[in-house]
């Protein structure tokens, strides 16, 4: 495939996903970020790389923010916000982290493809990303990206 056509296809996919995100989900996440004392982010794999970039952007905006597995990460507590990415919303470790953050008195937000997943039982904000996850073999969304 021609490189420019491939790039255009990827941009079109990203535009489709962006346009399918509910505006009120984004507003709730922005409000939660602004109201929090500190923000803690977490994700693994490609989502983890995206979350690290998001963490850095929040820091550039002046927010006190940490990525969960870094050695300089302080204790989480009341007034803090935990943002976790979990495509399926069923990964046991991420569900446990969301539950623990809630028990510690903080707010929790999830970026997920599944609004009705187990993790949503323990979160305050759900941002549904309408893109395929590796666990959604029957998804109608097909990506040109590997």
ZIWO-V902549 format. One record per backbone hydrogen bond with DSSP energy under -1.0 kcal/mol. CO is the residue of the C=O (numbers start at 0). NH is the residue of the N-H. E is the energy in kcal/mol with one decimal. If there is no record, write none. Layout:
# ZIWO-V902549
co->(CO;CO)
nh->(NH;NH)
e->(E;E)
This chain:
# ZIWO-V902549
co->(1;2;3;4;5;6;7;8;9;10;11;12;13;14;15;17;21;22;23;24;25;26;27;28;29;30;31;37;38;39;40;41;43;44;45;46;47;48;49;50;51;52;53;54;55;56;57;58;63;65;66;69;76;78;79;80;81;82;83;86;88;90;91;92;93;94;95;96;97;98;99;100;101;106;107;107;108;109;110;111;113;116;117;118;124;126;128;132;135)
nh->(5;6;7;8;9;10;11;12;13;14;15;16;17;18;19;20;25;26;27;28;29;30;31;32;33;34;35;80;65;82;67;84;47;48;49;50;51;52;53;54;55;56;57;58;59;60;62;61;38;40;69;72;79;36;106;39;108;41;110;112;118;94;95;96;97;98;99;100;101;102;103;105;104;81;123;124;83;126;85;128;116;119;120;121;109;111;130;135;138)
e->(-2.5;-2.6;-2.3;-2.4;-2.2;-2.6;-2.4;-2.2;-2.6;-2.4;-2.3;-2.4;-2.8;-2.8;-1.1;-1.2;-1.6;-2.4;-2.2;-2.0;-2.7;-2.6;-2.3;-2.4;-2.6;-2.3;-1.1;-2.2;-2.5;-3.3;-3.0;-2.0;-1.2;-1.9;-2.1;-2.5;-2.4;-2.0;-2.5;-2.7;-2.2;-2.2;-2.4;-2.0;-2.4;-1.4;-2.3;-1.8;-2.2;-2.8;-2.1;-1.4;-2.0;-3.5;-2.8;-3.3;-3.1;-1.8;-2.3;-2.2;-2.3;-2.4;-2.6;-2.2;-2.3;-2.4;-2.5;-2.6;-2.0;-2.2;-2.0;-2.1;-1.5;-2.6;-3.1;-1.8;-2.5;-2.8;-2.6;-3.3;-1.7;-1.1;-2.0;-1.9;-2.3;-2.2;-2.0;-2.0;-1.5)
